[in-house]
Amino acid sequence: MLAITRQDNEETPSGAERVLTFFRDRLLSGELKAGDRLLGERELSLALGVSRPVLREALRSLAMLGLLDIRHGRGAYVRSADASVLGQALTLCLAPEPNILDDVLQARIAIECQAIRLACARASERDLQAIAATLDTLVDSLDDPERGGGADYAFHLAIVRASDSAALMKIYEAISPLLMRSHVERRRDTFREPAITSGLVEAHRQVFLALARRDPDEAERALRGHFRIGDELRRNNLISTWQERGSTP
């Protein structure tokens, strides 16, 4: 159980922020780890200089984010972050922003390009087999937008997982709802176009082969080339949409 001193409660803006700041700082410092039990409610409220109702509300907020497990009668325990919960919070924060999907896709490019370079050095044989399996599913689901979009997302997720970077993986999983939506929507727009679907398969194949050869420069080039194809498809779809609107009386 973690002990704290009175110096931790100096000059914070509010009681709730004081609790959240304490929790964040102790996680970053390594003083708190998954499985650790927090101090009891009375001790923690006194040490942080906050009321017990404020403390309870802050702890509930952390529990809703998947960061704490509150066990009635036993205390509050630190949990490993649940990326799906964080993803829901992030999606809600980003949803009101204009052009958010394009912004998220740009963030995805940055994450995946770094991830594939790391994966070239760190991927295990099991990782490569998992990526190959998603590629097989992608090929088998070209006429099914939902399944195909899921396979496309799984392929890219497997690359990020193969990077063996917890930070990249958590961030990627946090934006996964928006990424999945993008993959499925693109498949719905293109699955009846054989030239596009065959090009899609070949682009993914080249990415996988470069990764299997463990060539980071080639792998990143192949991945960026794949992303350029996706950008062109989105632009063409946008142009078609506005042309159709313009021709509507």
Helices and strands as residue ranges (DSSP letters): G 6-9, H 15-29, H 41-48, H 52-64, E 68-71, E 75-78, H 83-94, H 100-122, H 125-140, H 145-162, H 166-174, H 176-190, H 194-212, H 216-247
